[in-house]
Amino acid sequence: MREMPEEIEIDPEKIEGGVARFKSPSCNHVITVSRPKLKTPNPSPPEINEEKVSRSKFGRLGLRGKIFLILFVIPICMLALAVPFTIGYIFMVK
């Protein structure tokens, strides 16, 4: 890096865009300057009231519970509901 013979102050408001280039008045060296980034404080996350958060009935089951429900409980219930109709159909045919 090259040493500058004097310190140069630049107004950040005069920088158009993000980067500006200019020549040093003393040594004609091209200097590239970028606009300083503004430091913004991290906003705190919004507070969540437990009363306002409503979960659905299936929100508490988790993935295993949902898989168990879909692949085991619902088919068993469907079979249990279908058996009386099947038995009634068998006796009607005879």
C-alpha positions as CSV (number, residue, x, y, z in Angstrom):
1,M,0.0,0.0,0.0
2,R,1.3,3.4,-0.9
3,E,1.9,6.1,1.8
4,M,0.1,9.4,1.3
5,P,2.1,12.5,2.0
6,E,-1.0,14.2,3.6
7,E,-4.3,13.2,5.0
8,I,-7.4,13.9,2.9
9,E,-10.8,14.3,4.4
10,I,-13.8,13.4,2.2
11,D,-17.4,14.2,2.9
12,P,-19.4,11.0,2.7
13,E,-22.5,12.9,1.4
14,K,-20.5,13.8,-1.8
15,I,-20.0,10.2,-2.7
16,E,-22.5,9.3,-5.4
17,G,-23.4,5.6,-5.4
18,G,-21.3,3.3,-3.3
19,V,-17.8,4.0,-4.6
20,A,-15.9,7.2,-5.7
21,R,-12.5,7.6,-7.4
22,F,-10.4,10.8,-7.3
23,K,-6.8,11.8,-7.8
24,S,-4.7,13.0,-4.9
25,P,-3.8,16.7,-5.3
26,S,-0.2,16.2,-4.1
27,C,0.9,13.0,-6.0
28,N,-1.8,12.4,-8.6
29,H,-2.4,8.9,-7.3
30,V,-5.9,7.5,-8.0
31,I,-7.7,6.8,-4.7
32,T,-10.9,4.7,-4.5
33,V,-13.2,5.4,-1.6
34,S,-16.4,3.6,-0.6
35,R,-19.3,5.1,1.3
36,P,-19.2,4.1,5.0
37,K,-21.9,1.7,6.0
38,L,-24.4,3.0,8.6
39,K,-24.5,0.9,11.7
40,T,-28.1,0.3,12.7
41,P,-28.9,-1.4,15.9
42,N,-30.4,-4.8,15.6
43,P,-34.2,-4.5,16.3
44,S,-35.4,-6.6,19.1
45,P,-37.8,-9.3,18.0
46,P,-41.5,-8.6,18.7
47,E,-42.9,-9.9,21.9
48,I,-45.3,-12.8,21.4
49,N,-48.1,-13.2,23.9
50,E,-48.9,-16.8,24.6
51,E,-52.6,-16.0,24.6
52,K,-52.6,-14.8,21.0
53,V,-50.7,-17.8,19.6
54,S,-53.1,-20.5,18.7
55,R,-51.9,-23.8,17.4
56,S,-54.0,-26.1,15.4
57,K,-55.0,-29.5,16.7
58,F,-52.3,-31.2,14.7
59,G,-49.6,-28.6,15.6
60,R,-48.8,-30.4,18.8
61,L,-48.4,-33.9,17.4
62,G,-45.0,-33.5,15.7
63,L,-43.9,-35.4,12.7
64,R,-44.1,-38.9,14.2
65,G,-47.5,-38.3,15.5
66,K,-48.8,-37.1,12.1
67,I,-47.3,-40.1,10.4
68,F,-48.8,-42.5,12.9
69,L,-52.2,-40.8,12.5
70,I,-52.1,-40.9,8.7
71,L,-50.7,-44.4,8.2
72,F,-52.2,-46.3,11.1
73,V,-55.1,-44.7,12.9
74,I,-57.1,-43.3,9.9
75,P,-56.9,-46.6,7.9
76,I,-58.0,-48.6,11.0
77,C,-61.0,-46.3,11.5
78,M,-61.9,-46.6,7.9
79,L,-61.8,-50.4,8.1
80,A,-63.9,-50.4,11.3
81,L,-66.5,-48.2,9.6
82,A,-66.5,-50.4,6.4
83,V,-67.0,-53.8,8.2
84,P,-70.8,-53.3,9.0
85,F,-71.5,-52.3,5.4
86,T,-69.6,-55.3,4.1
87,I,-71.4,-57.7,6.5
88,G,-74.7,-56.2,5.5
89,Y,-73.9,-56.6,1.8
90,I,-72.9,-60.2,2.2
91,F,-76.1,-61.1,3.9
92,M,-78.2,-59.2,1.3
93,V,-76.6,-61.1,-1.6
94,K,-77.5,-64.6,-0.2
